[in-house]
Amino acid sequence: LGIDDLLEQLGLVAELEELRASPEGRARGVVLEANLEAGRGPVATVIVQSGTLRVGDSVVAGAAWGKVKALIDDHGDQVKEAPPSMPAQVLGFSEPPAAGDEFRVTDEHSTARTIAEARERRYRVAGHAPAPSAPGAKLEDLFEQIQRGEAATLNLILKADVQGTLEAITDSIRKLERPEVKLSFVHRAVGGITQYDVELAAASNATIIGFDVRPDRRARELASAHNVEIRTYE
């Protein structure tokens, strides 16, 4: 069976089972992809699963939050609302959310921000804190440690312009791990290199690697002050 046959069968099952999503109520859905675009900022492609997403709605997805400034359909046209099953690009997030994140509309802008900030704090505590038992080595020191016969741990902070690139680069780097060189991903995220990334790198002795993203002015100043290595690739 091909894709067209599969879609036809799914449509038939949905019709027979009377599977319908209600357009009423606050919108919920899933983030398919997100990136940073020059002149537009964070842009998330979402699909609405229930409710109707409208311009002006306050939304939260993962640790990202914001107010919908614009909705763009799959033809590239601006629309005022997106009903269930409709994919759309959303402009207005504070940062690019991760692919797979659930998004939902909140009653107020402040509620969306509070939820996102609480999630960000949990993410930092649960998954982004450096392991004290595994001090990292700088890239320039790594070869010397290996030459001395010492096992080395390379702590990395990865930033990329889109989620797909981030996942692909992560998989590629993981394949480079060797018995004498352990890799530790202290933090991985979509978006530019920020002050928080530099502070985290300084605390964990990590190297920051960016793909199609660059550090902002404050991040560059902090990196210079704390001797944090930032490498960017395009």
VENZIQUI-V737429 format. One record per residue. RES is the residue in one letter. PHI is phi as a letter, one per 40 degrees, with the letter a starting at -180 (999 if undefined). Layout:
RES;PHI
RES;PHI
This chain:
L;999
G;c
I;c
D;c
D;c
L;c
L;c
E;c
Q;c
L;c
G;c
L;c
V;c
A;c
E;c
L;c
E;c
E;f
L;c
R;b
A;c
S;c
P;c
E;c
G;g
R;c
A;c
R;b
G;a
V;b
V;c
L;c
E;a
A;a
N;a
L;b
E;b
A;c
G;g
R;b
G;g
P;c
V;b
A;b
T;c
V;b
I;b
V;c
Q;b
S;a
G;g
T;b
L;c
R;b
V;d
G;g
D;c
S;c
V;b
V;b
A;a
G;g
A;c
A;c
W;a
G;i
K;b
V;c
K;c
A;a
L;b
I;b
D;c
D;c
H;c
G;g
D;c
Q;c
V;b
K;c
E;a
A;b
P;c
P;d
S;g
M;c
P;c
A;a
Q;c
V;b
L;b
G;h
F;c
S;c
E;a
P;c
P;c
A;c
A;c
G;g
D;c
E;c
F;b
R;a
V;c
T;b
D;c
E;b
H;c
S;c
T;c
A;d
R;c
T;c
I;c
A;c
E;c
A;c
R;c
E;c
R;c
R;c
Y;c
R;c
V;c
A;c
G;b
H;b
A;c
P;c
A;c
P;c
S;c
A;b
P;c
G;c
A;b
K;c
L;d
E;c
D;c
L;c
F;c
E;c
Q;c
I;c
Q;c
R;c
G;g
E;c
A;c
A;b
T;b
L;b
N;c
L;b
I;b
L;b
K;b
A;a
D;c
V;b
Q;c
G;c
T;c
L;d
E;c
A;c
I;c
T;d
D;c
S;c
I;c
R;d
K;c
L;c
E;c
R;b
P;d
E;c
V;b
K;c
L;b
S;b
F;c
V;c
H;a
R;b
A;a
V;c
G;h
G;c
I;c
T;b
Q;d
Y;c
D;c
V;c
E;c
L;c
A;c
A;c
A;c
S;b
N;f
A;b
T;b
I;c
I;b
G;b
F;b
D;g
V;b
R;b
P;c
D;c
R;c
R;c
A;c
R;c
E;c
L;c
A;c
S;c
A;c
H;b
N;f
V;c
E;c
I;b
R;b
T;b
Y;b
E;b
